[in-house]
Structures are given as C-alpha cells and as structure tokens.
C-alpha cells in the first residue's frame, strides 16, 4: 500500500488515484455468475482504470463469494478491483443488517483478490474505523461512501462528512448527492474544491442525475479523483458511457495541463 503525500494520491497497482486525469471506474451490476462472466468480458474490452463489483446485485450467491472474487481476478488480470455492497438505505440492492454487511466486507478483504472496498460511512458506530483497520491489515484500500438521494447539503456539511470519513481512516472519501437546481451542482463542486484545499488527498464526489453530469466530467478542475462510467448497465443516475467520459476527460486534461 502506498500513499503519495506529495501529490495527494493513492497508488493502487499501476494507477495513481488523485494524480493527473481522473480515473474511470466501471460498475458491474450482474445478477448471476453467468451474466457476470459476460459483463466482465465487455467491461475489460473498454479498458477502465477500475472495475467495481457491485456484489449487492448477487446477494443470493454470497455463499460463493471467495470463488466469485477469484474468478473475477482471473478475468480482469491486473485491473484494480473495487468491492462494493450497496445497501438499500444508500440506494443499493442489499437488504442486510450491519453485522452481515461487515462480515461480507471482511471476507472480501481476506480473499486476496480485491484492491479496494467501499464502506458506507454511517453504519453502526465504529464500523467504518474497524473496517479501515482490517482492510489495511490485508493490504486493501478503503473508499468510505455516503449517498444522499434526497438533497444536496450545504458546503460546510459536505466538507464535514468527507472530513469525518478521512479521520476514521478511509483512504478515499466519497460522497454522491442529488441536485434540485444548478446551484446545487455548484455547491457540490465548491465543496470538493474546499475539501481538497483543506484536507488534501484524493476524494470522489458527484452530483447525480443528468443535471449533475458536469460533476462527473470536471473532476480534474475541482478535485474529484474518480468518475463512474457505464459499459453495460448504469448503477446510479447520471452515469455516462465510458467512451464519452474518456473523450471529455482527455479534452479537459489537455486544456489545463
């Protein structure tokens, strides 16, 4: 595990998250082991920086989690793998209690096949801090996350949430919020910029839905280190196809370099 304090980045395998052009993450939302193989083949051809395995879409297969993760690693080679169980309270498919949620994250960390895990920041007290310690002991990075599908909090609140995640031990705090207006999108972008100036280190932020699409493309301007794009099926409102995302990111990068 390597955190580059000079460039405020985290190096995972061959990529520096938080340095240069934002990294592209493609979620895989397969609902069976058979469709998983097909979807992975399509995603790999698109050459994302990170693949997110949304395990909450395959909860009926979690008895086979270690075998599934081994199969994924065999398919994706050296591509960075982010393991996520998005619970229903944060917009996902998993209806599990905190103990079961924590147990699945632990198994993923100990599998030896994941590079990063997503940990929802506002579960039971101590869960995020404990999972950060467990993950780091297994050489796994932590993306702490919070999703607000109802509103966009003000700048101070967004910065407070991101700072809390970092202080609990997360390597990369992440927040996604829902805009009701253009001003809400600007609030998210301003929050990202303020957090980066205040705390440093990589962060992931986005304003969801079509209204917030600029936040998924302008990360290099405002500080968001990763953007989520689609190859097969979107996992959240507002995600853009990977080829379009890559083209825009490259144009912006060349313009501000």
C-alpha positions, 0 to 999 in steps of 0.5 A: 500500500502506498500513499503519495503525500506529495501529490495527494494520491493513492497508488493502487497497482499501476494507477495513481488515484488523485494524480493527473486525469481522473480515473474511470471506474466501471460498475458491474451490476450482474445478477448471476455468475453467468451474466457476470462472466459476460459483463466482465468480458465487455467491461475489460474490452473498454479498458477502465482504470477500475472495475467495481463489483457491485456484489449487492446485485448477487446477494443470493450467491454470497455463499460463493463469494471467495470463488466469485472474487477469484474468478473475477481476478482471473478475468480482469488480470491486473485491473484494480478491483473495487468491492462494493455492497450497496445497501438499500438505505444508500440506494443499493440492492442489499437488504442486510443488517450491519453485522452481515454487511461487515462480515461480507466486507471482511471476507472480501478483504481476506480473499486476496483478490480485491484492491479496494472496498467501499464502506458506507460511512454511517453504519453502526458506530465504529464500523467504518474505523474497524473496517479501515483497520482490517482492510489495511491489515490485508493490504486493501484500500478503503473508499468510505461512501455516503449517498444522499438521494434526497438533497444536496447539503450545504458546503460546510456539511459536505466538507464535514462528512468527507472530513469525518470519513478521512479521520476514521481512516478511509483512504478515499472519501466519497460522497454522491448527492442529488441536485434540485437546481444548478446551484446545487451542482455548484455547491457540490463542486465548491465543496470538493474544491474546499475539501481538497484545499483543506484536507488534501488527498484524493476524494470522489464526489458527484452530483447525480442525475443528468443535471449533475453530469458536469460533476462527473466530467470536471473532476480534474478542475475541482478535485474529484479523483474518480468518475463512474462510467457505464459499459453495460448497465448504469448503477446510479443516475447520471452515469455516462458511457465510458467512451464519452467520459474518456473523450471529455476527460482527455479534452479537459486534461489537455486544456489545463495541463 
